[in-house]
Amino acid sequence: MKISQILELEDISLAEPVFSDLIYQEMDELITGSPGMAGKILVDEDDNPAVFAKKDESGVWTGCVTLFREPTLALIDFFEQFDLEIYQEDNETISDAVREHYSHRLSDLTLPGTDDLNPVRVKGIENLLLKTVGTEKGTTCLDCCCGTGVGFMVMESLGMRPLAYDNDESLISRGFLSGRLKPSRTMWIDGRMINRFIKNKASLACGFMVGEIHSFNAPIWQEIISAACMASEKVLFTTGTEPEIKQVRTWVNDTGKKADIFESDADPIYDRWVCYTE
């Protein structure tokens, strides 16, 4: 479902330029900085405001999303001038609609990266998931650093409800083009910020072929891995080399989880080494 459909509008634009901007309160100024003629508010099932929308003098509707941040007093005061129409929908439906809106914007503005997926890897990831976590049917599972979406595709095929994120927009765009990623379940964000963009912990976080991890980028990878651990009950990460997976295990253990590592014969290159928490 689109944001415009929820708000019973033919069309609406969202003021925040990119999805990752949705956590910043200063984005409210993009709405309050110009006059409006009418207003609508979309709240979630707990009556928390998720989208503020205003109509300008030319009849164009623009919204700002407070789904992942508290609205400023200035924004609330601005909308008190209107005879507001209030709409309500559950948080997950709103989140999916917002993600879809920005995913389509990303696709329109970003050239897809190269599609270098080896089809053999798909079966390898499927076997690995079945060997470790099983299917986790119906549960939310994170695809950390999703790339073009091979992990997302496999998790969905096993009945999971994956939520993907990555900071490389060209890979995400390729994932949309190939059909491996779903716009409503994908976010273009810095992986270190994942906990700002989800309401509840996921059952599982997977990161397939994280890295390559070197001394110069290890601090960033540590933050990404740690954030995924904090956002989920269990984790499963794969790397191409043993030194990398040992480093990942240290970072996972540092978050309070207990991780094991093993060598997998499912994929001799990308997902050869596995770090997994029960």
Phi and psi restraints in degrees (value plus and minus 20) as a CYANA .aco file:
   2 LYS   PHI    -107.0   -67.0
   2 LYS   PSI     136.1   176.1
   3 ILE   PHI     -77.5   -37.5
   3 ILE   PSI     -61.0   -21.0
   4 SER   PHI     -81.6   -41.6
   4 SER   PSI     -58.2   -18.2
   5 GLN   PHI     -87.4   -47.4
   5 GLN   PSI     -61.1   -21.1
   6 ILE   PHI     -81.2   -41.2
   6 ILE   PSI     -59.3   -19.3
   7 LEU   PHI    -111.2   -71.2
   7 LEU   PSI     -13.0    27.0
   8 GLU   PHI      36.2    76.2
   8 GLU   PSI      29.4    69.4
   9 LEU   PHI    -142.9  -102.9
   9 LEU   PSI     133.1   173.1
  10 GLU   PHI     -89.8   -49.8
  10 GLU   PSI     -56.3   -16.3
  11 ASP   PHI    -180.3  -140.3
  11 ASP   PSI     133.8   173.8
  12 ILE   PHI    -172.5  -132.5
  12 ILE   PSI     121.0   161.0
  13 SER   PHI    -123.7   -83.7
  13 SER   PSI     133.0   173.0
  14 LEU   PHI    -126.8   -86.8
  14 LEU   PSI     115.3   155.3
  15 ALA   PHI     -90.3   -50.3
  15 ALA   PSI     -55.6   -15.6
  16 GLU   PHI     -85.2   -45.2
  16 GLU   PSI     107.8   147.8
  17 PRO   PHI     -80.6   -40.6
  17 PRO   PSI     -62.8   -22.8
  18 VAL   PHI    -155.2  -115.2
  18 VAL   PSI     141.9   181.9
  19 PHE   PHI     -77.0   -37.0
  19 PHE   PSI     -60.8   -20.8
  20 SER   PHI     -86.0   -46.0
  20 SER   PSI     -34.3     5.7
  21 ASP   PHI     -94.9   -54.9
  21 ASP   PSI     -31.4     8.6
  22 LEU   PHI     -88.4   -48.4
  22 LEU   PSI     -30.8     9.2
  23 ILE   PHI    -112.0   -72.0
  23 ILE   PSI     -23.8    16.2
  24 TYR   PHI    -121.8   -81.8
  24 TYR   PSI     101.7   141.7
  25 GLN   PHI     -83.1   -43.1
  25 GLN   PSI     -48.2    -8.2
  26 GLU   PHI     -83.1   -43.1
  26 GLU   PSI     -35.2     4.8
  27 MET   PHI     -84.4   -44.4
  27 MET   PSI     -42.7    -2.7
  28 ASP   PHI     -78.0   -38.0
  28 ASP   PSI     -49.6    -9.6
  29 GLU   PHI     -85.0   -45.0
  29 GLU   PSI     -41.1    -1.1
  30 LEU   PHI     -88.4   -48.4
  30 LEU   PSI     -39.7     0.3
  31 ILE   PHI    -118.4   -78.4
  31 ILE   PSI     -62.8   -22.8
  32 THR   PHI     -97.2   -57.2
  32 THR   PSI     -31.2     8.8
  33 GLY   PHI     -99.6   -59.6
  33 GLY   PSI     -24.6    15.4
  34 SER   PHI    -162.4  -122.4
  34 SER   PSI     134.6   174.6
  35 PRO   PHI     -91.4   -51.4
  35 PRO   PSI     142.3   182.3
  36 GLY   PHI    -156.7  -116.7
  36 GLY   PSI     141.7   181.7
  37 MET   PHI    -129.9   -89.9
  37 MET   PSI     -40.8    -0.8
  38 ALA   PHI    -179.8  -139.8
  38 ALA   PSI     142.1   182.1
  39 GLY   PHI    -164.8  -124.8
  39 GLY   PSI     132.6   172.6
  40 LYS   PHI    -156.7  -116.7
  40 LYS   PSI     129.5   169.5
  41 ILE   PHI    -150.6  -110.6
  41 ILE   PSI     114.5   154.5
  42 LEU   PHI    -127.3   -87.3
  42 LEU   PSI     103.8   143.8
  43 VAL   PHI    -135.7   -95.7
  43 VAL   PSI     138.0   178.0
  44 ASP   PHI    -109.9   -69.9
  44 ASP   PSI    -192.0  -152.0
  45 GLU   PHI     -86.0   -46.0
  45 GLU   PSI     -37.6     2.4
  46 ASP   PHI    -119.3   -79.3
  46 ASP   PSI      -7.4    32.6
  47 ASP   PHI      47.2    87.2
  47 ASP   PSI       0.1    40.1
  48 ASN   PHI    -102.6   -62.6
  48 ASN   PSI     110.4   150.4
  49 PRO   PHI     -85.9   -45.9
  49 PRO   PSI     111.2   151.2
  50 ALA   PHI    -134.5   -94.5
  50 ALA   PSI     -55.5   -15.5
  51 VAL   PHI    -161.7  -121.7
  51 VAL   PSI     109.3   149.3
  52 PHE   PHI    -126.5   -86.5
  52 PHE   PSI     109.8   149.8
  53 ALA   PHI    -148.6  -108.6
  53 ALA   PSI     117.4   157.4
  54 LYS   PHI    -148.5  -108.5
  54 LYS   PSI     130.9   170.9
  55 LYS   PHI    -124.1   -84.1
  55 LYS   PSI     109.9   149.9
  56 ASP   PHI    -110.0   -70.0
  56 ASP   PSI    -195.9  -155.9
  57 GLU   PHI     -84.6   -44.6
  57 GLU   PSI     -43.5    -3.5
  58 SER   PHI    -111.4   -71.4
  58 SER   PSI     -16.6    23.4
  59 GLY   PHI      67.9   107.9
  59 GLY   PSI     -12.5    27.5
  60 VAL   PHI    -107.7   -67.7
  60 VAL   PSI     114.1   154.1
  61 TRP   PHI    -117.6   -77.6
  61 TRP   PSI     112.6   152.6
  62 THR   PHI    -150.2  -110.2
  62 THR   PSI     118.8   158.8
  63 GLY   PHI    -141.8  -101.8
  63 GLY   PSI     140.3   180.3
  64 CYS   PHI    -148.6  -108.6
  64 CYS   PSI     126.4   166.4
  65 VAL   PHI    -126.7   -86.7
  65 VAL   PSI      99.0   139.0
  66 THR   PHI    -129.5   -89.5
  66 THR   PSI       3.7    43.7
  67 LEU   PHI     -82.3   -42.3
  67 LEU   PSI     -53.3   -13.3
  68 PHE   PHI    -135.3   -95.3
  68 PHE   PSI      -4.8    35.2
  69 ARG   PHI    -173.9  -133.9
  69 ARG   PSI     141.0   181.0
  70 GLU   PHI     -99.7   -59.7
  70 GLU   PSI     114.6   154.6
  71 PRO   PHI     -87.9   -47.9
  71 PRO   PSI     125.3   165.3
  72 THR   PHI     -94.3   -54.3
  72 THR   PSI     139.4   179.4
  73 LEU   PHI     -82.6   -42.6
  73 LEU   PSI     -52.6   -12.6
  74 ALA   PHI     -83.3   -43.3
  74 ALA   PSI     -59.1   -19.1
  75 LEU   PHI     -87.7   -47.7
  75 LEU   PSI     -64.3   -24.3
  76 ILE   PHI     -82.6   -42.6
  76 ILE   PSI     -65.2   -25.2
  77 ASP   PHI     -81.3   -41.3
  77 ASP   PSI     -59.5   -19.5
  78 PHE   PHI     -80.3   -40.3
  78 PHE   PSI     -62.3   -22.3
  79 PHE   PHI    -101.5   -61.5
  79 PHE   PSI     -30.7     9.3
  80 GLU   PHI     -90.0   -50.0
  80 GLU   PSI     -33.5     6.5
  81 GLN   PHI     -94.4   -54.4
  81 GLN   PSI     -37.5     2.5
  82 PHE   PHI    -117.6   -77.6
  82 PHE   PSI     135.0   175.0
  83 ASP   PHI    -103.7   -63.7
  83 ASP   PSI      68.2   108.2
  84 LEU   PHI     -92.3   -52.3
  84 LEU   PSI     124.2   164.2
  85 GLU   PHI    -118.4   -78.4
  85 GLU   PSI     108.8   148.8
  86 ILE   PHI    -128.2   -88.2
  86 ILE   PSI     110.3   150.3
  87 TYR   PHI    -140.5  -100.5
  87 TYR   PSI     131.9   171.9
  88 GLN   PHI    -155.5  -115.5
  88 GLN   PSI     118.5   158.5
  89 GLU   PHI    -171.7  -131.7
  89 GLU   PSI     139.3   179.3
  90 ASP   PHI     -91.2   -51.2
  90 ASP   PSI     134.2   174.2
  91 ASN   PHI     -77.5   -37.5
  91 ASN   PSI     -60.9   -20.9
  92 GLU   PHI     -85.8   -45.8
  92 GLU   PSI     -60.9   -20.9
  93 THR   PHI     -83.9   -43.9
  93 THR   PSI     -62.2   -22.2
  94 ILE   PHI     -84.2   -44.2
  94 ILE   PSI     -65.5   -25.5
  95 SER   PHI     -79.3   -39.3
  95 SER   PSI     -64.7   -24.7
  96 ASP   PHI     -80.8   -40.8
  96 ASP   PSI     -61.9   -21.9
  97 ALA   PHI     -85.6   -45.6
  97 ALA   PSI     -61.0   -21.0
  98 VAL   PHI     -87.1   -47.1
  98 VAL   PSI     -64.2   -24.2
  99 ARG   PHI     -80.5   -40.5
  99 ARG   PSI     -61.5   -21.5
 100 GLU   PHI     -83.4   -43.4
 100 GLU   PSI     -60.4   -20.4
 101 HIS   PHI     -77.9   -37.9
 101 HIS   PSI     -69.3   -29.3
 102 TYR   PHI     -96.0   -56.0
 102 TYR   PSI     -47.1    -7.1
 103 SER   PHI     -86.4   -46.4
 103 SER   PSI     -60.8   -20.8
 104 HIS   PHI     -86.9   -46.9
 104 HIS   PSI     -56.1   -16.1
 105 ARG   PHI     -83.4   -43.4
 105 ARG   PSI     -62.9   -22.9
 106 LEU   PHI     -81.3   -41.3
 106 LEU   PSI     -65.0   -25.0
 107 SER   PHI     -80.9   -40.9
 107 SER   PSI     -57.2   -17.2
 108 ASP   PHI     -88.9   -48.9
 108 ASP   PSI     -47.1    -7.1
 109 LEU   PHI    -129.1   -89.1
 109 LEU   PSI     -25.4    14.6
 110 THR   PHI    -143.5  -103.5
 110 THR   PSI     110.2   150.2
 111 LEU   PHI     -93.8   -53.8
 111 LEU   PSI     113.3   153.3
 112 PRO   PHI     -86.1   -46.1
 112 PRO   PSI     123.3   163.3
 113 GLY   PHI     -94.3   -54.3
 113 GLY   PSI     159.3   199.3
 114 THR   PHI     -89.5   -49.5
 114 THR   PSI     120.0   160.0
 115 ASP   PHI    -112.9   -72.9
 115 ASP   PSI      79.2   119.2
 116 ASP   PHI    -132.7   -92.7
 116 ASP   PSI       3.8    43.8
 117 LEU   PHI     -90.7   -50.7
 117 LEU   PSI     107.7   147.7
 118 ASN   PHI    -104.9   -64.9
 118 ASN   PSI      97.6   137.6
 119 PRO   PHI     -75.6   -35.6
 119 PRO   PSI     -47.1    -7.1
 120 VAL   PHI     -83.0   -43.0
 120 VAL   PSI     -50.0   -10.0
 121 ARG   PHI     -85.1   -45.1
 121 ARG   PSI     -49.1    -9.1
 122 VAL   PHI     -79.1   -39.1
 122 VAL   PSI     -68.9   -28.9
 123 LYS   PHI     -86.3   -46.3
 123 LYS   PSI     -55.2   -15.2
 124 GLY   PHI     -82.7   -42.7
 124 GLY   PSI     -63.6   -23.6
 125 ILE   PHI     -86.7   -46.7
 125 ILE   PSI     -59.3   -19.3
 126 GLU   PHI     -80.9   -40.9
 126 GLU   PSI     -66.6   -26.6
 127 ASN   PHI     -83.3   -43.3
 127 ASN   PSI     -58.5   -18.5
 128 LEU   PHI     -84.3   -44.3
 128 LEU   PSI     -64.2   -24.2
 129 LEU   PHI     -84.0   -44.0
 129 LEU   PSI     -62.9   -22.9
 130 LEU   PHI     -85.2   -45.2
 130 LEU   PSI     -52.8   -12.8
 131 LYS   PHI     -93.6   -53.6
 131 LYS   PSI     -49.1    -9.1
 132 THR   PHI    -126.0   -86.0
 132 THR   PSI     -93.1   -53.1
 133 VAL   PHI    -110.0   -70.0
 133 VAL   PSI     -31.9     8.1
 134 GLY   PHI      58.7    98.7
 134 GLY   PSI    -159.1  -119.1
 135 THR   PHI    -124.4   -84.4
 135 THR   PSI     -49.6    -9.6
 136 GLU   PHI      31.9    71.9
 136 GLU   PSI      20.8    60.8
 137 LYS   PHI     -76.7   -36.7
 137 LYS   PSI     113.7   153.7
 138 GLY   PHI      59.8    99.8
 138 GLY   PSI     -23.9    16.1
 139 THR   PHI    -116.4   -76.4
 139 THR   PSI     132.2   172.2
 140 THR   PHI     -94.8   -54.8
 140 THR   PSI     105.1   145.1
 141 CYS   PHI    -148.9  -108.9
 141 CYS   PSI     110.3   150.3
 142 LEU   PHI    -104.2   -64.2
 142 LEU   PSI     116.9   156.9
 143 ASP   PHI    -126.3   -86.3
 143 ASP   PSI      72.4   112.4
 144 CYS   PHI     -96.3   -56.3
 144 CYS   PSI     109.9   149.9
 145 CYS   PHI      34.0    74.0
 145 CYS   PSI      39.4    79.4
 146 CYS   PHI     -87.6   -47.6
 146 CYS   PSI     -39.8     0.2
 147 GLY   PHI      40.4    80.4
 147 GLY   PSI    -150.1  -110.1
 148 THR   PHI    -109.4   -69.4
 148 THR   PSI     -18.2    21.8
 149 GLY   PHI      81.3   121.3
 149 GLY   PSI       1.2    41.2
 150 VAL   PHI     -83.7   -43.7
 150 VAL   PSI     -60.3   -20.3
 151 GLY   PHI     -84.8   -44.8
 151 GLY   PSI     -63.8   -23.8
 152 PHE   PHI     -76.2   -36.2
 152 PHE   PSI     -68.2   -28.2
 153 MET   PHI     -80.3   -40.3
 153 MET   PSI     -64.3   -24.3
 154 VAL   PHI     -88.9   -48.9
 154 VAL   PSI     -64.6   -24.6
 155 MET   PHI     -80.3   -40.3
 155 MET   PSI     -61.8   -21.8
 156 GLU   PHI     -85.2   -45.2
 156 GLU   PSI     -58.6   -18.6
 157 SER   PHI     -84.9   -44.9
 157 SER   PSI     -44.3    -4.3
 158 LEU   PHI    -110.5   -70.5
 158 LEU   PSI     -14.3    25.7
 159 GLY   PHI      72.8   112.8
 159 GLY   PSI     -16.7    23.3
 160 MET   PHI     -97.5   -57.5
 160 MET   PSI     149.6   189.6
 161 ARG   PHI    -137.0   -97.0
 161 ARG   PSI      64.1   104.1
 162 PRO   PHI     -94.5   -54.5
 162 PRO   PSI     130.8   170.8
 163 LEU   PHI    -150.4  -110.4
 163 LEU   PSI      97.4   137.4
 164 ALA   PHI    -126.8   -86.8
 164 ALA   PSI     131.1   171.1
 165 TYR   PHI    -173.4  -133.4
 165 TYR   PSI     130.3   170.3
 166 ASP   PHI    -182.4  -142.4
 166 ASP   PSI     141.0   181.0
 167 ASN   PHI    -123.5   -83.5
 167 ASN   PSI     -15.9    24.1
 168 ASP   PHI    -123.2   -83.2
 168 ASP   PSI      81.9   121.9
 169 GLU   PHI     -86.5   -46.5
 169 GLU   PSI     -48.4    -8.4
 170 SER   PHI     -89.8   -49.8
 170 SER   PSI     -55.5   -15.5
 171 LEU   PHI     -90.3   -50.3
 171 LEU   PSI     -60.8   -20.8
 172 ILE   PHI     -81.6   -41.6
 172 ILE   PSI     -64.2   -24.2
 173 SER   PHI     -79.1   -39.1
 173 SER   PSI     -61.1   -21.1
 174 ARG   PHI     -83.7   -43.7
 174 ARG   PSI     -60.1   -20.1
 175 GLY   PHI     -80.8   -40.8
 175 GLY   PSI     -59.1   -19.1
 176 PHE   PHI     -85.4   -45.4
 176 PHE   PSI     -64.7   -24.7
 177 LEU   PHI     -83.1   -43.1
 177 LEU   PSI     -57.6   -17.6
 178 SER   PHI    -100.2   -60.2
 178 SER   PSI     -35.0     5.0
 179 GLY   PHI      66.0   106.0
 179 GLY   PSI     -15.6    24.4
 180 ARG   PHI     -98.2   -58.2
 180 ARG   PSI     -48.8    -8.8
 181 LEU   PHI    -127.9   -87.9
 181 LEU   PSI     124.4   164.4
 182 LYS   PHI    -120.7   -80.7
 182 LYS   PSI     110.1   150.1
 183 PRO   PHI     -75.2   -35.2
 183 PRO   PSI     -57.7   -17.7
 184 SER   PHI     -94.6   -54.6
 184 SER   PSI     -30.2     9.8
 185 ARG   PHI    -144.1  -104.1
 185 ARG   PSI       4.7    44.7
 186 THR   PHI    -152.9  -112.9
 186 THR   PSI     120.8   160.8
 187 MET   PHI    -150.7  -110.7
 187 MET   PSI     115.3   155.3
 188 TRP   PHI    -114.8   -74.8
 188 TRP   PSI      75.4   115.4
 189 ILE   PHI    -163.2  -123.2
 189 ILE   PSI     145.6   185.6
 190 ASP   PHI     -93.2   -53.2
 190 ASP   PSI     101.4   141.4
 191 GLY   PHI     -78.4   -38.4
 191 GLY   PSI     -41.5    -1.5
 192 ARG   PHI     -89.0   -49.0
 192 ARG   PSI     -34.3     5.7
 193 MET   PHI    -125.0   -85.0
 193 MET   PSI      -8.3    31.7
 194 ILE   PHI     -75.3   -35.3
 194 ILE   PSI     -55.5   -15.5
 195 ASN   PHI     -88.5   -48.5
 195 ASN   PSI     -34.0     6.0
 196 ARG   PHI    -100.6   -60.6
 196 ARG   PSI     -34.1     5.9
 197 PHE   PHI    -134.8   -94.8
 197 PHE   PSI     -12.5    27.5
 198 ILE   PHI    -149.9  -109.9
 198 ILE   PSI     128.3   168.3
 199 LYS   PHI    -108.8   -68.8
 199 LYS   PSI     -60.5   -20.5
 200 ASN   PHI    -145.7  -105.7
 200 ASN   PSI     135.8   175.8
 201 LYS   PHI     -82.5   -42.5
 201 LYS   PSI     122.1   162.1
 202 ALA   PHI    -101.6   -61.6
 202 ALA   PSI     136.9   176.9
 203 SER   PHI     -87.2   -47.2
 203 SER   PSI     -55.3   -15.3
 204 LEU   PHI    -169.1  -129.1
 204 LEU   PSI     123.3   163.3
 205 ALA   PHI    -142.1  -102.1
 205 ALA   PSI     107.5   147.5
 206 CYS   PHI    -136.7   -96.7
 206 CYS   PSI     122.1   162.1
 207 GLY   PHI    -154.2  -114.2
 207 GLY   PSI      82.2   122.2
 208 PHE   PHI    -110.1   -70.1
 208 PHE   PSI     102.5   142.5
 209 MET   PHI      37.8    77.8
 209 MET   PSI      38.6    78.6
 210 VAL   PHI     -92.7   -52.7
 210 VAL   PSI     130.7   170.7
 211 GLY   PHI      84.6   124.6
 211 GLY   PSI    -192.8  -152.8
 212 GLU   PHI     -95.2   -55.2
 212 GLU   PSI     116.4   156.4
 213 ILE   PHI    -120.7   -80.7
 213 ILE   PSI     101.8   141.8
 214 HIS   PHI    -147.1  -107.1
 214 HIS   PSI     152.1   192.1
 215 SER   PHI     -80.2   -40.2
 215 SER   PSI     -54.8   -14.8
 216 PHE   PHI     -96.6   -56.6
 216 PHE   PSI     -46.0    -6.0
 217 ASN   PHI    -131.5   -91.5
 217 ASN   PSI     -17.5    22.5
 218 ALA   PHI     -77.4   -37.4
 218 ALA   PSI     -61.5   -21.5
 219 PRO   PHI     -80.1   -40.1
 219 PRO   PSI     -56.3   -16.3
 220 ILE   PHI     -88.2   -48.2
 220 ILE   PSI     -65.3   -25.3
 221 TRP   PHI     -82.6   -42.6
 221 TRP   PSI     -56.1   -16.1
 222 GLN   PHI     -81.1   -41.1
 222 GLN   PSI     -62.7   -22.7
 223 GLU   PHI     -85.8   -45.8
 223 GLU   PSI     -58.9   -18.9
 224 ILE   PHI     -85.3   -45.3
 224 ILE   PSI     -66.8   -26.8
 225 ILE   PHI     -83.9   -43.9
 225 ILE   PSI     -64.8   -24.8
 226 SER   PHI     -82.4   -42.4
 226 SER   PSI     -61.3   -21.3
 227 ALA   PHI     -83.4   -43.4
 227 ALA   PSI     -61.2   -21.2
 228 ALA   PHI     -83.9   -43.9
 228 ALA   PSI     -58.2   -18.2
 229 CYS   PHI     -83.4   -43.4
 229 CYS   PSI     -61.6   -21.6
 230 MET   PHI     -90.1   -50.1
 230 MET   PSI     -42.7    -2.7
 231 ALA   PHI    -111.0   -71.0
 231 ALA   PSI     -20.2    19.8
 232 SER   PHI    -165.7  -125.7
 232 SER   PSI     141.4   181.4
 233 GLU   PHI     -98.2   -58.2
 233 GLU   PSI     -63.4   -23.4
 234 LYS   PHI    -148.6  -108.6
 234 LYS   PSI     137.7   177.7
 235 VAL   PHI    -155.8  -115.8
 235 VAL   PSI     133.0   173.0
 236 LEU   PHI    -162.6  -122.6
 236 LEU   PSI      97.7   137.7
 237 PHE   PHI    -142.9  -102.9
 237 PHE   PSI     127.3   167.3
 238 THR   PHI    -145.7  -105.7
 238 THR   PSI     130.7   170.7
 239 THR   PHI    -158.5  -118.5
 239 THR   PSI     152.0   192.0
 240 GLY   PHI    -108.8   -68.8
 240 GLY   PSI     -39.0     1.0
 241 THR   PHI    -151.6  -111.6
 241 THR   PSI     138.2   178.2
 242 GLU   PHI     -87.8   -47.8
 242 GLU   PSI     -64.1   -24.1
 243 PRO   PHI     -77.4   -37.4
 243 PRO   PSI     -57.3   -17.3
 244 GLU   PHI     -85.4   -45.4
 244 GLU   PSI     -64.4   -24.4
 245 ILE   PHI     -89.8   -49.8
 245 ILE   PSI     -51.7   -11.7
 246 LYS   PHI     -85.3   -45.3
 246 LYS   PSI     -57.2   -17.2
 247 GLN   PHI     -87.2   -47.2
 247 GLN   PSI     -61.9   -21.9
 248 VAL   PHI     -80.9   -40.9
 248 VAL   PSI     -63.1   -23.1
 249 ARG   PHI     -79.5   -39.5
 249 ARG   PSI     -61.6   -21.6
 250 THR   PHI     -79.6   -39.6
 250 THR   PSI     -64.6   -24.6
 251 TRP   PHI     -85.7   -45.7
 251 TRP   PSI     -60.4   -20.4
 252 VAL   PHI     -83.9   -43.9
 252 VAL   PSI     -66.0   -26.0
 253 ASN   PHI     -82.4   -42.4
 253 ASN   PSI     -53.3   -13.3
 254 ASP   PHI     -84.8   -44.8
 254 ASP   PSI     -39.5     0.5
 255 THR   PHI    -107.6   -67.6
 255 THR   PSI     -21.1    18.9
 256 GLY   PHI      81.1   121.1
 256 GLY   PSI     -25.3    14.7
 257 LYS   PHI    -107.2   -67.2
 257 LYS   PSI     137.1   177.1
 258 LYS   PHI    -129.1   -89.1
 258 LYS   PSI      95.4   135.4
 259 ALA   PHI    -133.9   -93.9
 259 ALA   PSI     126.1   166.1
 260 ASP   PHI    -134.2   -94.2
 260 ASP   PSI     134.9   174.9
 261 ILE   PHI    -145.3  -105.3
 261 ILE   PSI     131.0   171.0
 262 PHE   PHI    -175.4  -135.4
 262 PHE   PSI     139.7   179.7
 263 GLU   PHI    -111.0   -71.0
 263 GLU   PSI     112.4   152.4
 264 SER   PHI    -127.5   -87.5
 264 SER   PSI     121.5   161.5
 265 ASP   PHI    -115.3   -75.3
 265 ASP   PSI     -13.1    26.9
 266 ALA   PHI     -92.1   -52.1
 266 ALA   PSI     -52.0   -12.0
 267 ASP   PHI    -167.8  -127.8
 267 ASP   PSI      95.1   135.1
 268 PRO   PHI     -97.5   -57.5
 268 PRO   PSI     -25.5    14.5
 269 ILE   PHI    -139.3   -99.3
 269 ILE   PSI     -90.4   -50.4
 270 TYR   PHI     -95.9   -55.9
 270 TYR   PSI     -67.2   -27.2
 271 ASP   PHI    -136.5   -96.5
 271 ASP   PSI      20.2    60.2
 272 ARG   PHI     -90.0   -50.0
 272 ARG   PSI     -59.2   -19.2
 273 TRP   PHI    -131.7   -91.7
 273 TRP   PSI     117.5   157.5
 274 VAL   PHI    -146.4  -106.4
 274 VAL   PSI     115.4   155.4
 275 CYS   PHI    -138.0   -98.0
 275 CYS   PSI     105.8   145.8
 276 TYR   PHI    -163.2  -123.2
 276 TYR   PSI     118.9   158.9
 277 THR   PHI    -131.3   -91.3
 277 THR   PSI     114.7   154.7
